[in-house]
Structure formats: C-alpha cells, structure tokens
Amino acid sequence: MKRFLCGLLALGLYVGGAGQANAQSNYAFTRIAPPGSRGTDVRGINDVGQIVGNYYDGRAGHGFLLSGGIYTPFDVPGASGLTATAVNNSGQITGYSWTFGLLNHGFLLSGGSYTTFDVPSAITTQAHGINDAGQIVGLYGVGRFPLPQGFLLSGSQYTTINMPGALSTELYGINNAGEIVGTSYLGGFSLNGGIFTALHVPGSSSTFPRGINDAGQIVGGYETAVGGPDHGFLYSDGRYTTIDFGFGTILYGINNAGQIVGTSEAGGFLATPTPEPDTLLLLSIGALGVIGWTRLRHSRTDSTLRAPSAAIP
C-alpha cells in the first residue's frame, strides 16, 4: 500500500511540473464590454472588484465603472472624450480627458463630483494611477514639443519624478506603500524609497509596466521585436510570467487578490486566478489514496472480526 501511495504522489508531482508551462490555465478570463460598445479599453481594478475603463459606442468615447455586474457610463463635463485609468478602494476614479484640441487634462471623480487638474505650466496632463490615500501619478508635458515628465500629486503638492539620465519618464501605477511603476527612455522601472529598479522581461525589446498591487506584483506589457505585437506580463517574486488574451495584450491593473485587467485586440478583459490544475490533481490523488487506504484498513479489520474462533477441546 505504501508503494501505491508513493506512486500516486510521484505521478501528481510529475503532472504538476508539466502544468507550470501554461500560465493561461491558471486564470479564468471574462470579457468586459459595456452594452452598446464597439470597442473597450479596461484599465483599473480595486480590491472589491470594481473595474474602470472606457468604451466607444460608434459616436464618442465614454468612461465606465463596472460594479456588482452593473455598468455605469460617465463623461467629464465639457470634454470631448476621456480615458478612465484607475480606481481606489474608496471608489475614487482618476484618468484624463481631452478636448477637440487634443490637450489632455487630469480628472478625479469622487463622490459624484469631478475635479480637473493640470500640473502647473503644463500644456498636457495625464493621470494614470491612484492609491487609497488619494495620491495620483501620471505624466505631463511643457513647451511646444513636450517630452513626457512624471509627476506625483499628493494632496495639493506636485512633485516631478524623472528617472536619472532619461530624456522622458511616464508614471503609471502606485500602491498603498507609495511604490511606483513606470517607463522611461531607458526602459521600464519600479521606484521604491527613492531607488529605481529596472524591469525587463527576458528576451524582450521593450518592457512597459502599468500597474502594481500592495504585494509588489507588477503587470504590464512587452514586445519581442521593435514594433512587434504586445504580450502581457506578471512580475511576481522575481519571476516574469506571460499572460495573453488574444493578439496585442497589455495588462493595466492588478488588485490584492491577484485579479488582473487588461486590453487586447480581442477586447477588454478580467483575468481571475484559479487553482492550478496540477494542485487540484495532486489533491485529488491524495484524497483517493487516503480513501483507498482507509477502506483497505477497514476491510482487514472486518475480516479479522468475522474469522471463526478456534474450537475448544
């Protein structure tokens, strides 16, 4: 019996090792598409599963909030379009809007009220990430031919953040510890405690982080060749994992439960972690082994109890 159980365990470990090669099998994918949309771009998710993004209905672009299975569209008053990029656990939504002049302005939607903002002296401002403290990160440009510069808005204070030596910097995500992810002329990075750490998917020509959760897990996209198709990536515990939902996938947001939102040419989507198939198989094999051992033991006990007693001379 021991040999039988060990064999089952070895089989489970073998199948488990083989299953690690396919990251797609570890997620359940759900398409995100507001009613009437002809194209959906999904950008942010919070810890209660609220999702934000924008969609095109054939006439104009609109923002949306998906909460409890209900889609709620919204528009910044006076704007010709918008991109909703992030939502925090208080339900505050940030992003950027634009006019027909194509100038961007940051916005914050909080408690049903809109606040638009611009970095001082900037001709364009884009907000991309927000944490539970209401800190916002993004990018801005000044001058006639602006190179993007990163900014952090904390309270009413703007701080410019640029990667040393880079001609341009763009900030996209911030978690509750204040760790930031973004890209620069030199490549993707994370910023924690004033220290920049390069992020680069092995074998890629470019890597562009987009979101980060409180565990330090990072999502984004990468290219394998200049101008080539995008692939989504998850960076966790020092390991990069490719996650794709069709051609041209970019992952934009990740919450503390590991749920990921992103966009591809197949549309916007939610990727929810599922138990790894090898783990389920191993648990099932183990359970079957225990059941078999228990039945065998009971069978032996019953046989002993039913055995005839020796005759007394």
C-alpha positions as CSV (number, residue, x, y, z in Angstrom):
1,M,0.0,0.0,0.0
2,K,2.8,2.4,0.8
3,R,4.3,1.8,-2.7
4,F,0.9,2.5,-4.2
5,L,0.5,5.8,-2.4
6,C,4.1,6.9,-3.2
7,G,3.5,6.1,-6.9
8,L,0.4,8.3,-6.9
9,L,2.3,11.1,-5.2
10,A,5.1,10.9,-7.8
11,L,2.5,11.0,-10.6
12,G,0.9,14.1,-9.1
13,L,4.3,15.8,-8.8
14,Y,5.1,14.9,-12.4
15,V,1.9,16.3,-13.8
16,G,2.2,19.4,-11.6
17,G,5.7,20.2,-13.0
18,A,4.4,19.8,-16.6
19,G,1.4,22.1,-15.9
20,Q,3.5,25.1,-14.9
21,A,4.4,25.9,-18.6
22,N,1.0,27.3,-19.4
23,A,0.1,30.4,-17.5
24,Q,-3.2,30.8,-19.2
25,S,-4.6,27.7,-17.4
26,N,-4.1,29.4,-14.1
27,Y,-6.7,32.2,-14.9
28,A,-10.3,32.4,-15.8
29,F,-10.9,35.1,-18.4
30,T,-14.0,37.2,-18.6
31,R,-14.7,39.6,-21.4
32,I,-15.5,43.2,-20.3
33,A,-17.9,45.0,-22.7
34,P,-20.5,47.7,-21.7
35,P,-23.8,47.4,-23.6
36,G,-23.6,49.1,-27.0
37,S,-19.8,49.3,-27.0
38,R,-17.9,48.8,-30.2
39,G,-14.5,48.7,-28.5
40,T,-13.5,48.5,-24.8
41,D,-10.3,49.5,-23.1
42,V,-10.1,48.2,-19.5
43,R,-7.5,50.0,-17.2
44,G,-8.1,49.6,-13.5
45,I,-9.5,47.4,-10.7
46,N,-9.7,47.8,-6.9
47,D,-9.8,45.2,-4.1
48,V,-13.6,44.9,-4.2
49,G,-13.5,44.1,-7.9
50,Q,-14.8,47.4,-9.2
51,I,-13.4,47.9,-12.8
52,V,-12.9,51.1,-14.8
53,G,-12.1,51.9,-18.4
54,N,-13.5,53.5,-21.4
55,Y,-15.5,52.4,-24.5
56,Y,-16.5,53.6,-27.9
57,D,-20.2,53.5,-28.9
58,G,-19.7,54.5,-32.6
59,R,-20.1,58.2,-31.9
60,A,-17.9,59.1,-28.9
61,G,-15.7,57.7,-26.2
62,H,-17.1,57.3,-22.6
63,G,-15.8,56.1,-19.3
64,F,-17.4,53.3,-17.4
65,L,-17.5,51.8,-14.0
66,L,-18.3,48.1,-13.6
67,S,-19.5,47.3,-10.1
68,G,-21.6,44.3,-8.9
69,G,-22.2,43.3,-12.5
70,I,-23.7,46.7,-13.4
71,Y,-22.1,49.0,-15.9
72,T,-22.3,52.8,-15.3
73,P,-21.1,55.1,-18.0
74,F,-19.8,58.6,-17.3
75,D,-18.3,61.6,-19.1
76,V,-16.3,64.6,-17.9
77,P,-18.5,67.7,-18.4
78,G,-17.3,69.8,-21.3
79,A,-14.8,67.2,-22.6
80,S,-15.0,65.5,-26.0
81,G,-13.6,62.2,-24.6
82,L,-11.8,60.6,-21.7
83,T,-9.8,57.6,-20.5
84,A,-10.5,56.3,-17.0
85,T,-7.3,54.7,-15.8
86,A,-7.6,53.7,-12.1
87,V,-10.0,53.3,-9.2
88,N,-9.0,53.0,-5.5
89,N,-10.8,51.2,-2.7
90,S,-12.8,54.3,-1.8
91,G,-14.3,54.3,-5.3
92,Q,-12.4,57.4,-6.4
93,I,-11.7,57.3,-10.2
94,T,-8.9,59.1,-12.0
95,G,-7.8,59.5,-15.6
96,Y,-7.6,62.1,-18.2
97,S,-9.9,63.9,-20.6
98,W,-9.4,65.8,-23.8
99,T,-11.0,68.4,-26.0
100,F,-11.1,68.6,-29.7
101,G,-7.7,70.5,-29.5
102,L,-6.3,67.1,-28.2
103,L,-5.0,68.7,-25.0
104,N,-5.2,66.4,-22.0
105,H,-6.3,67.3,-18.5
106,G,-6.3,65.1,-15.5
107,F,-9.5,64.4,-13.6
108,L,-10.7,62.9,-10.3
109,L,-14.2,61.6,-9.9
110,S,-15.0,61.4,-6.2
111,G,-18.4,61.2,-4.6
112,G,-20.1,62.0,-7.9
113,S,-18.1,65.3,-8.3
114,Y,-15.5,65.9,-11.0
115,T,-12.3,67.8,-10.4
116,T,-10.0,68.5,-13.3
117,F,-6.3,69.4,-12.8
118,D,-3.1,70.2,-14.6
119,V,0.5,70.2,-13.5
120,P,1.5,73.9,-13.3
121,S,2.8,75.3,-16.6
122,A,1.9,72.0,-18.4
123,I,0.1,72.0,-21.7
124,T,-1.0,68.4,-21.3
125,T,-1.6,66.3,-18.2
126,Q,-2.5,62.6,-17.9
127,A,-3.3,60.9,-14.6
128,H,-2.8,57.1,-14.6
129,G,-2.7,55.7,-11.1
130,I,-4.3,56.4,-7.7
131,N,-3.9,54.7,-4.3
132,D,-6.1,54.7,-1.2
133,A,-4.5,57.8,0.2
134,G,-5.6,59.7,-3.0
135,Q,-2.0,60.0,-4.3
136,I,-2.0,60.3,-8.1
137,V,0.7,59.6,-10.6
138,G,0.9,60.3,-14.2
139,L,2.8,62.3,-16.8
140,Y,2.8,65.9,-18.2
141,G,4.5,68.0,-20.8
142,V,5.6,71.6,-21.1
143,G,6.6,73.6,-24.2
144,R,5.7,73.3,-27.8
145,F,7.2,69.9,-28.3
146,P,7.0,68.4,-24.8
147,L,8.8,65.3,-23.7
148,P,6.8,63.5,-21.0
149,Q,7.8,64.0,-17.4
150,G,6.5,62.0,-14.5
151,F,4.5,63.6,-11.6
152,L,3.2,62.6,-8.2
153,L,0.2,64.6,-6.8
154,S,-0.1,64.2,-3.1
155,G,-2.7,66.5,-1.5
156,S,-2.2,69.7,-3.5
157,Q,1.5,69.2,-3.9
158,Y,3.0,68.3,-7.3
159,T,6.4,66.6,-7.4
160,T,8.2,65.9,-10.7
161,I,9.8,62.4,-10.8
162,N,12.2,61.5,-13.6
163,M,14.5,58.5,-13.9
164,P,18.1,59.8,-13.7
165,G,19.6,60.1,-17.2
166,A,16.4,59.5,-19.0
167,L,15.1,62.0,-21.6
168,S,11.5,61.2,-20.7
169,T,9.6,59.5,-17.9
170,E,6.0,58.3,-17.5
171,L,4.4,57.1,-14.3
172,Y,1.5,54.6,-14.4
173,G,0.9,52.9,-11.1
174,I,1.2,53.5,-7.4
175,N,0.3,51.2,-4.4
176,N,-0.5,52.0,-0.8
177,A,3.1,51.8,0.2
178,G,3.9,54.5,-2.3
179,E,5.8,52.2,-4.7
180,I,5.6,53.4,-8.2
181,V,6.0,51.8,-11.6
182,G,6.5,53.4,-15.0
183,T,8.6,53.7,-18.1
184,S,11.4,56.0,-19.3
185,Y,13.6,56.5,-22.3
186,L,15.8,53.9,-20.7
187,G,13.1,51.3,-20.1
188,G,10.6,50.1,-17.5
189,F,11.2,50.5,-13.8
190,S,9.8,50.4,-10.3
191,L,10.5,53.2,-7.8
192,N,10.6,52.5,-4.0
193,G,12.1,54.7,-1.4
194,G,13.9,56.8,-3.9
195,I,15.5,53.8,-5.6
196,F,14.9,53.0,-9.2
197,T,14.9,49.3,-10.2
198,A,14.9,48.3,-13.9
199,L,12.2,45.9,-15.1
200,H,12.9,43.9,-18.2
201,V,11.2,40.8,-19.5
202,P,14.0,38.4,-20.7
203,G,14.2,38.4,-24.5
204,S,12.0,41.4,-25.0
205,S,12.9,44.5,-27.0
206,S,11.0,46.8,-24.6
207,T,9.1,46.4,-21.3
208,F,6.4,48.8,-20.1
209,P,5.0,48.3,-16.5
210,R,1.5,49.6,-15.9
211,G,0.2,48.5,-12.5
212,I,1.3,47.4,-9.1
213,N,-0.5,46.0,-6.0
214,D,0.4,46.1,-2.3
215,A,2.3,42.8,-2.5
216,G,4.6,44.4,-5.1
217,Q,3.2,42.3,-8.0
218,I,3.6,44.2,-11.3
219,V,1.7,43.9,-14.5
220,G,2.3,45.5,-17.9
221,G,3.3,44.6,-21.5
222,Y,6.3,43.8,-23.6
223,E,7.4,43.5,-27.2
224,T,9.6,40.7,-28.5
225,A,10.7,42.9,-31.5
226,V,10.6,46.6,-32.2
227,G,7.1,47.4,-33.4
228,G,6.0,43.8,-32.9
229,P,2.9,42.5,-31.1
230,D,2.5,43.2,-27.4
231,H,2.3,40.5,-24.7
232,G,1.1,40.9,-21.2
233,F,3.3,40.0,-18.2
234,L,3.1,39.5,-14.5
235,Y,6.2,40.1,-12.4
236,S,5.9,38.3,-9.0
237,D,8.7,37.1,-6.6
238,G,11.4,37.8,-9.2
239,R,9.7,35.9,-12.0
240,Y,8.1,37.1,-15.2
241,T,5.1,35.2,-16.5
242,T,3.4,35.9,-19.9
243,I,-0.4,36.3,-19.8
244,D,-2.2,36.9,-23.1
245,F,-5.8,37.4,-24.0
246,G,-5.5,37.4,-27.8
247,F,-3.2,39.4,-30.0
248,G,-1.6,42.6,-28.7
249,T,-2.3,42.1,-24.9
250,I,-1.4,44.7,-22.4
251,L,-2.1,44.3,-18.6
252,Y,-3.0,47.5,-16.9
253,G,-4.1,46.8,-13.3
254,I,-3.8,44.2,-10.6
255,N,-5.6,44.1,-7.2
256,N,-4.5,42.5,-3.9
257,A,-6.4,39.3,-4.8
258,G,-4.3,38.9,-7.9
259,Q,-7.2,39.8,-10.3
260,I,-5.8,41.4,-13.5
261,V,-7.5,43.7,-16.0
262,G,-6.2,44.5,-19.5
263,T,-6.9,45.0,-23.1
264,S,-6.1,43.2,-26.4
265,E,-7.3,43.3,-29.9
266,A,-9.9,40.8,-28.8
267,G,-11.2,43.5,-26.3
268,G,-11.1,44.3,-22.6
269,F,-10.9,41.5,-20.1
270,L,-10.7,40.4,-16.5
271,A,-8.3,37.6,-15.6
272,T,-9.1,35.9,-12.2
273,P,-6.6,33.4,-10.7
274,T,-7.8,29.8,-10.4
275,P,-6.3,26.9,-8.5
276,E,-3.5,25.5,-10.6
277,P,-4.6,22.3,-12.4
278,D,-1.6,20.4,-11.0
279,T,-2.5,21.4,-7.5
280,L,-6.1,20.2,-7.9
281,L,-4.9,16.9,-9.4
282,L,-2.4,16.3,-6.6
283,L,-5.1,17.0,-4.0
284,S,-7.5,14.6,-5.8
285,I,-4.9,11.9,-6.0
286,G,-4.0,12.3,-2.3
287,A,-7.7,12.1,-1.4
288,L,-8.2,9.0,-3.4
289,G,-5.1,7.4,-1.8
290,V,-6.4,8.2,1.7
291,I,-9.9,6.8,0.8
292,G,-8.3,3.6,-0.6
293,W,-6.1,3.2,2.4
294,T,-9.0,3.7,4.8
295,R,-11.2,1.2,3.0
296,L,-8.4,-1.4,2.9
297,R,-7.8,-1.0,6.7
298,H,-11.5,-1.3,7.5
299,S,-11.7,-4.4,5.2
300,R,-8.8,-6.1,7.1
301,T,-10.5,-5.2,10.4
302,D,-13.8,-6.6,9.3
303,S,-12.2,-9.8,8.1
304,T,-10.5,-10.3,11.5
305,L,-13.7,-9.8,13.3
306,R,-15.5,-12.3,11.1
307,A,-12.9,-15.0,11.3
308,P,-14.1,-18.3,13.1
309,S,-12.7,-18.9,16.6
310,A,-10.6,-21.9,17.2
311,A,-12.5,-24.9,18.6
312,I,-12.1,-25.5,22.4
313,P,-11.1,-29.1,23.0
